[in-house]
Amino acid sequence: MNTDKEHAEEKMINEAFQGMLNTYLASKHRKKVDIITRAFNFAKHAHKGVRRNSGEPYILHPIAVARVVSEEIGLGSTSICAALLHDVVEDTEYTVEDIANLFGPKIAQIVDGLTKISGGIFGDKASAQTENFKKLLLTMSEDIRVILIKIADRLHNMRTLEHMAPNKQYKIAGETLYIYAPIAYRLGLNKIKMELENLSFKYEHPEEYAGIEKKLAMTQAEREKLFADFTAPIKARLDEMGVKYTLLGRIKSPYSIWRKMQAKQLAFDEIFDILAVRIIFEPKNPKEEANECFNIYIALSHLYRTHPDRFRDWVNQPKTNGYQALHVTLMSNHGEWVEVQIRSQRMNDIAEQGVAAHWKYKESGYVEEDEVDLNKWLLTIKEILDDPQPDAMDFLDAIKLNLYSSEIFVFTPKGDIKTMPQGCTALDFAFSIHSVLGTHCIGAKVNHKLVPMSHVLESGDQVEVLTSKTQNVKPEWLSMVTTAKAKSKIQGILRREERAAHKEGERLMTEFVERENLTLDVHNTARLCRMLGFSEYEQLLIAIGRGSVTLGDAERSVLKGHSSSSNILGRLFRSNKKEAVDDLHLPIGHLQKIDKKRPLILTDEALQGSYHMADCCHPIPGDDVLGFIDDDGQIVIHQRKCPMATKLKAAYGNRIVAAQWSTHKLLHFSVSINIKGIDGVGVVNQITNVISRELNVNMERILIEAYDGIFDGTIRLRVHDVDDIKVICDNLKRLNNIRSVIRIDG
Ligand code: MN
């Protein structure tokens, strides 16, 4: 045993703990150093001898999580202790009772919540993660500190992700992007949300991440000059006004830049809002801070021209995550628009620390963590959980929808204000008020004008819901709503209705079989389904129950010719169903054949046989990709940025395999490109010339539309890889009339 090394590690651990403790001592919390030190010593003892993947002593992880909890989220001693102890119950022999005896019931309860969430996350059940996620949300609505600590835990794991195998990296990065970043955003932890997204991006698209970082570094001097020139008159003016302030340059994160480049198909140089200026001021009178925001705005508007369409008042109408600030966009003397964000110190703390910062500003001297109110959003989550959706993906979608939506304000006929997500319809509004109102909705009056229930609402609309007693929920309503609440309510009602129809269908079928002296087995029911156009027998039963299929002569002749025993029916289909479930789990057993720790190598041979290219994102060699093992044990290759892949990572992370290309321009893949430009004689000729003559690429389909002197064309080509696409796009861009050439999905 190396005692020198032991000493060095002991020193490192104590220093890490002291560093964490210092952040706590600098906060406004009551100084409960004693219990924190006890928690540290206990955790250190419990994790003794265990190391992380990086080789570090394990205890450094809980210390780091506690530090995030204290320094970056601003929580107090209870949370710090729970963070220090968060992996003890899961990874060591100590129990929740031990924790309760030593540290009291509150800390034990939080540790218990944290243990429940993480238990089984790497389990083999396909939906285990979704189950986990539900648990996480449930525990969160009991004590929000559980989720805040969980986010800190995730942040530290993301910061140290380099030590994990690539397939785990994708799974963790995907989950982070799909679940943790939205939750962090919703709780107002904007800084952490940004870091989580950025780290996920870094692991999913390392090259693109590095590319953006490099360009940011290259343009840094330019931005610094712009910042200095632009802020000099602002500083002078604020000083004159006697405002105490800090001026910061906010640089857009590589992830946000990349998102914008993707969404709007822009090049890096075309992103103009990489730099924003932040003015954080100390209000002279805390009660007047809103007015002071506006005074600063007025002063700025005398210095620079303001952009009429880009003024956002989050001061009087805070976002639901608590965010407050005044956003204005000004024309710099260099001729560029620059966004300026004006916030008081309090608003800034809330912008960065969200819910946790609210405690800091309680009127009473010391703050008590337990005073946190569960906000409205948590109640919505509870409502969604009360009506659990059977489909893991739907569930994740519903939650995500709810996490990321931006808001509009809508008025009831009585003038009450309601906050709704952008893009919501009159039907969403009806369900948001009461499910009875939603269920019987036939339309609405928006600003006294009659509109259908699918009408999309705008901020400031006054909405009156119109109902009829005879109206009832229909499946097509699902496409008319966007809120999680309305969706889950409609699905709930439809499912109940479906169950009733299924039961009725079963009854009618049994009756029919008995009356006609028939028998049912797997083969003749399959034939019956084929004849009537159903892929599943259950669906057929539902249709029978609803009365859209009636059993008669044709059905009798399909089922005829077997000995009869009517009650075999139930048994048969119950057992049949069970087999289906086992089938679903079988491939996971098969997975042993695939070494998930190693990346799949996508060779030309493998691509012709074993692997399947996803239809949603059509990956081709050169794209950032990953493999997903589907229910049949087949490997499907998705682009890493594909929205479907993101969902799969979050819902079935343990079926993700890293993948790398190793192709040699042997196979062809279909890819579509979109070309926009100025219409003129011979443009189409020029384009096809470049593609088929100069580059000798085969075209599968051309679709060109021209209107008002503009043309817009989509061409499907056969190429080997992304390099081919790049050559094609570059060559086409050189044509005179062409304005943009981009690859599109599909
Ligand atoms: Mn942990």
Boltz pocket constraint, residues with backbone or C-beta under 6 A from the ligand:
constraints:
  - pocket:
      binder: B
      contacts: [[A, 61], [A, 86], [A, 87], [A, 153]]
      max_distance: 6.0
